[in-house]
Amino acid sequence: MGAVGSPWWQTAKTPRQGFILGGVWSFLAVAYWVFAIGEPISWSVIIAVLAALLGVGYLVTAVLLRRRQRSDH
């Protein structure tokens, strides 16, 4: 269970943390995708897709947290 008042979609505590982690996972997704170029579907492609999903999840959380902070002020 998350903290009281924390939405179910929140994967990061702050927007900055979300942007940093989203960037790292997105970079790893691109790196694995480049590594897998020219190969049939392999573990690199599967890992790239999963890393991309994590990156998008963190970036969406960061954007939503930023919007929530701005609406509170």
N, CA, C and O atoms as a GROMACS GRO file, in nm:
protein
  292
    1MET      N    1   0.084  -0.118   0.000
    1MET     CA    2   0.000   0.000   0.000
    1MET      C    3   0.088   0.124   0.000
    1MET      O    4   0.192   0.127   0.066
    2GLY      N    5   0.047   0.225  -0.073
    2GLY     CA    6   0.122   0.349  -0.080
    2GLY      C    7   0.086   0.440   0.036
    2GLY      O    8   0.005   0.406   0.123
    3ALA      N    9   0.147   0.554   0.036
    3ALA     CA   10   0.118   0.653   0.139
    3ALA      C   11  -0.025   0.704   0.122
    3ALA      O   12  -0.081   0.698   0.012
    4VAL      N   13  -0.081   0.753   0.228
    4VAL     CA   14  -0.216   0.806   0.222
    4VAL      C   15  -0.216   0.925   0.127
    4VAL      O   16  -0.132   1.014   0.136
    5GLY      N   17  -0.312   0.926   0.036
    5GLY     CA   18  -0.321   1.035  -0.060
    5GLY      C   19  -0.236   1.014  -0.184
    5GLY      O   20  -0.240   1.095  -0.276
    6SER      N   21  -0.159   0.908  -0.187
    6SER     CA   22  -0.076   0.878  -0.303
    6SER      C   23  -0.158   0.799  -0.404
    6SER      O   24  -0.212   0.693  -0.370
    7PRO      N   25  -0.169   0.848  -0.529
    7PRO     CA   26  -0.249   0.776  -0.628
    7PRO      C   27  -0.186   0.642  -0.666
    7PRO      O   28  -0.066   0.622  -0.646
    8TRP      N   29  -0.265   0.553  -0.720
    8TRP     CA   30  -0.218   0.419  -0.755
    8TRP      C   31  -0.114   0.422  -0.865
    8TRP      O   32  -0.030   0.332  -0.872
    9TRP      N   33  -0.115   0.523  -0.952
    9TRP     CA   34  -0.025   0.528  -1.065
    9TRP      C   35   0.112   0.588  -1.031
    9TRP      O   36   0.202   0.586  -1.115
   10GLN      N   37   0.128   0.639  -0.913
   10GLN     CA   38   0.251   0.711  -0.878
   10GLN      C   39   0.367   0.614  -0.855
   10GLN      O   40   0.365   0.535  -0.761
   11THR      N   41   0.469   0.621  -0.943
   11THR     CA   42   0.586   0.534  -0.932
   11THR      C   43   0.708   0.609  -0.878
   11THR      O   44   0.808   0.547  -0.843
   12ALA      N   45   0.701   0.740  -0.870
   12ALA     CA   46   0.811   0.822  -0.818
   12ALA      C   47   0.753   0.918  -0.714
   12ALA      O   48   0.635   0.953  -0.718
   13LYS      N   49   0.840   0.961  -0.622
   13LYS     CA   50   0.793   1.052  -0.518
   13LYS      C   51   0.792   1.197  -0.563
   13LYS      O   52   0.710   1.276  -0.517
   14THR      N   53   0.885   1.233  -0.653
   14THR     CA   54   0.893   1.371  -0.700
   14THR      C   55   0.899   1.371  -0.853
   14THR      O   56   0.937   1.271  -0.914
   15PRO      N   57   0.861   1.483  -0.915
   15PRO     CA   58   0.872   1.491  -1.061
   15PRO      C   59   1.016   1.474  -1.108
   15PRO      O   60   1.041   1.409  -1.210
   16ARG      N   61   1.110   1.531  -1.035
   16ARG     CA   62   1.251   1.520  -1.075
   16ARG      C   63   1.296   1.373  -1.077
   16ARG      O   64   1.361   1.328  -1.171
   17GLN      N   65   1.260   1.300  -0.973
   17GLN     CA   66   1.294   1.158  -0.968
   17GLN      C   67   1.230   1.083  -1.085
   17GLN      O   68   1.293   0.996  -1.144
   18GLY      N   69   1.107   1.117  -1.118
   18GLY     CA   70   1.039   1.052  -1.230
   18GLY      C   71   1.106   1.081  -1.362
   18GLY      O   72   1.122   0.991  -1.445
   19PHE      N   73   1.146   1.208  -1.384
   19PHE     CA   74   1.213   1.243  -1.509
   19PHE      C   75   1.349   1.173  -1.520
   19PHE      O   76   1.386   1.126  -1.627
   20ILE      N   77   1.422   1.167  -1.410
   20ILE     CA   78   1.554   1.103  -1.413
   20ILE      C   79   1.540   0.953  -1.441
   20ILE      O   80   1.607   0.900  -1.529
   21LEU      N   81   1.454   0.886  -1.365
   21LEU     CA   82   1.437   0.742  -1.385
   21LEU      C   83   1.376   0.712  -1.522
   21LEU      O   84   1.412   0.614  -1.586
   22GLY      N   85   1.283   0.795  -1.567
   22GLY     CA   86   1.226   0.776  -1.700
   22GLY      C   87   1.330   0.791  -1.808
   22GLY      O   88   1.330   0.716  -1.906
   23GLY      N   89   1.420   0.887  -1.791
   23GLY     CA   90   1.528   0.906  -1.888
   23GLY      C   91   1.625   0.790  -1.889
   23GLY      O   92   1.669   0.746  -1.996
   24VAL      N   93   1.658   0.739  -1.772
   24VAL     CA   94   1.752   0.626  -1.763
   24VAL      C   95   1.691   0.503  -1.829
   24VAL      O   96   1.757   0.436  -1.909
   25TRP      N   97   1.565   0.471  -1.797
   25TRP     CA   98   1.501   0.354  -1.856
   25TRP      C   99   1.482   0.370  -2.007
   25TRP      O  100   1.495   0.273  -2.082
   26SER      N  101   1.452   0.492  -2.051
   26SER     CA  102   1.438   0.516  -2.195
   26SER      C  103   1.571   0.499  -2.266
   26SER      O  104   1.577   0.441  -2.375
   27PHE      N  105   1.678   0.549  -2.206
   27PHE     CA  106   1.811   0.531  -2.264
   27PHE      C  107   1.847   0.383  -2.273
   27PHE      O  108   1.898   0.338  -2.376
   28LEU      N  109   1.819   0.308  -2.167
   28LEU     CA  110   1.846   0.164  -2.170
   28LEU      C  111   1.763   0.093  -2.277
   28LEU      O  112   1.811   0.000  -2.342
   29ALA      N  113   1.640   0.136  -2.296
   29ALA     CA  114   1.556   0.077  -2.399
   29ALA      C  115   1.615   0.100  -2.537
   29ALA      O  116   1.620   0.008  -2.619
   30VAL      N  117   1.660   0.222  -2.563
   30VAL     CA  118   1.722   0.252  -2.692
   30VAL      C  119   1.851   0.174  -2.709
   30VAL      O  120   1.878   0.122  -2.817
   31ALA      N  121   1.930   0.164  -2.604
   31ALA     CA  122   2.056   0.090  -2.612
   31ALA      C  123   2.031  -0.057  -2.644
   31ALA      O  124   2.099  -0.114  -2.730
   32TYR      N  125   1.936  -0.119  -2.576
   32TYR     CA  126   1.906  -0.259  -2.604
   32TYR      C  127   1.848  -0.276  -2.744
   32TYR      O  128   1.877  -0.375  -2.811
   33TRP      N  129   1.768  -0.180  -2.788
   33TRP     CA  130   1.709  -0.188  -2.921
   33TRP      C  131   1.819  -0.180  -3.028
   33TRP      O  132   1.817  -0.256  -3.125
   34VAL      N  133   1.915  -0.090  -3.010
   34VAL     CA  134   2.027  -0.078  -3.104
   34VAL      C  135   2.111  -0.206  -3.101
   34VAL      O  136   2.157  -0.252  -3.206
   35PHE      N  137   2.130  -0.262  -2.985
   35PHE     CA  138   2.206  -0.386  -2.971
   35PHE      C  139   2.138  -0.501  -3.044
   35PHE      O  140   2.206  -0.592  -3.093
   36ALA      N  141   2.005  -0.498  -3.052
   36ALA     CA  142   1.929  -0.608  -3.111
   36ALA      C  143   1.904  -0.591  -3.260
   36ALA      O  144   1.843  -0.678  -3.322
   37ILE      N  145   1.950  -0.481  -3.320
   37ILE     CA  146   1.926  -0.459  -3.463
   37ILE      C  147   1.990  -0.572  -3.544
   37ILE      O  148   2.104  -0.609  -3.520
   38GLY      N  149   1.913  -0.624  -3.638
   38GLY     CA  150   1.963  -0.727  -3.726
   38GLY      C  151   1.947  -0.868  -3.675
   38GLY      O  152   1.973  -0.964  -3.748
   39GLU      N  153   1.905  -0.883  -3.552
   39GLU     CA  154   1.883  -1.016  -3.495
   39GLU      C  155   1.735  -1.049  -3.500
   39GLU      O  156   1.650  -0.960  -3.499
   40PRO      N  157   1.703  -1.178  -3.504
   40PRO     CA  158   1.561  -1.212  -3.487
   40PRO      C  159   1.517  -1.173  -3.345
   40PRO      O  160   1.600  -1.135  -3.262
   41ILE      N  161   1.391  -1.183  -3.318
   41ILE     CA  162   1.342  -1.144  -3.185
   41ILE      C  163   1.419  -1.222  -3.080
   41ILE      O  164   1.417  -1.345  -3.076
   42SER      N  165   1.485  -1.148  -2.997
   42SER     CA  166   1.570  -1.209  -2.895
   42SER      C  167   1.539  -1.146  -2.760
   42SER      O  168   1.448  -1.064  -2.746
   43TRP      N  169   1.617  -1.186  -2.661
   43TRP     CA  170   1.599  -1.129  -2.528
   43TRP      C  171   1.625  -0.980  -2.527
   43TRP      O  172   1.565  -0.907  -2.448
   44SER      N  173   1.713  -0.933  -2.614
   44SER     CA  174   1.743  -0.789  -2.619
   44SER      C  175   1.618  -0.709  -2.657
   44SER      O  176   1.593  -0.602  -2.602
   45VAL      N  177   1.542  -0.761  -2.751
   45VAL     CA  178   1.420  -0.691  -2.793
   45VAL      C  179   1.317  -0.693  -2.680
   45VAL      O  180   1.251  -0.593  -2.654
   46ILE      N  181   1.304  -0.805  -2.613
   46ILE     CA  182   1.209  -0.816  -2.503
   46ILE      C  183   1.248  -0.722  -2.389
   46ILE      O  184   1.163  -0.654  -2.332
   47ILE      N  185   1.376  -0.718  -2.356
   47ILE     CA  186   1.424  -0.628  -2.252
   47ILE      C  187   1.405  -0.482  -2.294
   47ILE      O  188   1.370  -0.397  -2.211
   48ALA      N  189   1.428  -0.452  -2.422
   48ALA     CA  190   1.409  -0.316  -2.472
   48ALA      C  191   1.264  -0.272  -2.457
   48ALA      O  192   1.237  -0.159  -2.416
   49VAL      N  193   1.172  -0.359  -2.490
   49VAL     CA  194   1.030  -0.325  -2.478
   49VAL      C  195   0.992  -0.303  -2.332
   49VAL      O  196   0.922  -0.207  -2.299
   50LEU      N  197   1.037  -0.390  -2.244
   50LEU     CA  198   1.006  -0.374  -2.102
   50LEU      C  199   1.069  -0.246  -2.045
   50LEU      O  200   1.005  -0.176  -1.966
   51ALA      N  201   1.193  -0.216  -2.085
   51ALA     CA  202   1.257  -0.093  -2.038
   51ALA      C  203   1.183   0.030  -2.091
   51ALA      O  204   1.170   0.130  -2.021
   52ALA      N  205   1.135   0.022  -2.215
   52ALA     CA  206   1.059   0.134  -2.271
   52ALA      C  207   0.929   0.155  -2.194
   52ALA      O  208   0.891   0.268  -2.168
   53LEU      N  209   0.862   0.047  -2.158
   53LEU     CA  210   0.740   0.060  -2.079
   53LEU      C  211   0.767   0.123  -1.943
   53LEU      O  212   0.690   0.207  -1.896
   54LEU      N  213   0.876   0.082  -1.878
   54LEU     CA  214   0.913   0.143  -1.750
   54LEU      C  215   0.946   0.292  -1.768
   54LEU      O  216   0.904   0.375  -1.687
   55GLY      N  217   1.020   0.323  -1.874
   55GLY     CA  218   1.054   0.463  -1.900
   55GLY      C  219   0.930   0.548  -1.920
   55GLY      O  220   0.920   0.658  -1.865
   56VAL      N  221   0.837   0.499  -1.999
   56VAL     CA  222   0.713   0.573  -2.022
   56VAL      C  223   0.634   0.587  -1.892
   56VAL      O  224   0.577   0.692  -1.864
   57GLY      N  225   0.630   0.480  -1.814
   57GLY     CA  226   0.559   0.487  -1.686
   57GLY      C  227   0.615   0.593  -1.593
   57GLY      O  228   0.540   0.669  -1.532
   58TYR      N  229   0.747   0.599  -1.583
   58TYR     CA  230   0.809   0.701  -1.498
   58TYR      C  231   0.788   0.842  -1.554
   58TYR      O  232   0.764   0.936  -1.478
   59LEU      N  233   0.797   0.858  -1.686
   59LEU     CA  234   0.778   0.990  -1.745
   59LEU      C  235   0.634   1.038  -1.729
   59LEU      O  236   0.611   1.156  -1.703
   60VAL      N  237   0.539   0.949  -1.745
   60VAL     CA  238   0.398   0.987  -1.724
   60VAL      C  239   0.376   1.028  -1.579
   60VAL      O  240   0.309   1.128  -1.552
   61THR      N  241   0.432   0.953  -1.486
   61THR     CA  242   0.420   0.989  -1.345
   61THR      C  243   0.481   1.126  -1.319
   61THR      O  244   0.422   1.208  -1.248
   62ALA      N  245   0.598   1.153  -1.376
   62ALA     CA  246   0.663   1.282  -1.356
   62ALA      C  247   0.577   1.396  -1.408
   62ALA      O  248   0.563   1.499  -1.341
   63VAL      N  249   0.520   1.380  -1.525
   63VAL     CA  250   0.436   1.484  -1.583
   63VAL      C  251   0.310   1.506  -1.498
   63VAL      O  252   0.271   1.620  -1.472
   64LEU      N  253   0.248   1.398  -1.456
   64LEU     CA  254   0.128   1.412  -1.374
   64LEU      C  255   0.158   1.474  -1.238
   64LEU      O  256   0.079   1.555  -1.189
   65LEU      N  257   0.271   1.438  -1.178
   65LEU     CA  258   0.309   1.501  -1.051
   65LEU      C  259   0.339   1.650  -1.070
   65LEU      O  260   0.302   1.732  -0.985
   66ARG      N  261   0.404   1.684  -1.179
   66ARG     CA  262   0.433   1.826  -1.207
   66ARG      C  263   0.304   1.904  -1.224
   66ARG      O  264   0.290   2.015  -1.171
   67ARG      N  265   0.210   1.847  -1.298
   67ARG     CA  266   0.081   1.915  -1.318
   67ARG      C  267   0.007   1.930  -1.185
   67ARG      O  268  -0.057   2.032  -1.160
   68ARG      N  269   0.015   1.827  -1.099
   68ARG     CA  270  -0.052   1.833  -0.969
   68ARG      C  271   0.010   1.943  -0.882
   68ARG      O  272  -0.061   2.016  -0.813
   69GLN      N  273   0.145   1.953  -0.886
   69GLN     CA  274   0.212   2.058  -0.807
   69GLN      C  275   0.174   2.196  -0.854
   69GLN      O  276   0.151   2.285  -0.772
   70ARG      N  277   0.166   2.215  -0.985
   70ARG     CA  278   0.130   2.348  -1.038
   70ARG      C  279  -0.013   2.385  -1.009
   70ARG      O  280  -0.043   2.503  -0.988
   71SER      N  281  -0.102   2.286  -1.006
   71SER     CA  282  -0.242   2.317  -0.977
   71SER      C  283  -0.264   2.346  -0.829
   71SER      O  284  -0.362   2.413  -0.794
   72ASP      N  285  -0.177   2.298  -0.743
   72ASP     CA  286  -0.189   2.323  -0.600
   72ASP      C  287  -0.145   2.464  -0.564
   72ASP      O  288  -0.186   2.517  -0.460
   73HIS      N  289  -0.063   2.526  -0.645
   73HIS     CA  290  -0.010   2.659  -0.612
   73HIS      C  291  -0.101   2.765  -0.658
   73HIS      O  292  -0.072   2.883  -0.639
   0.00000   0.00000   0.00000
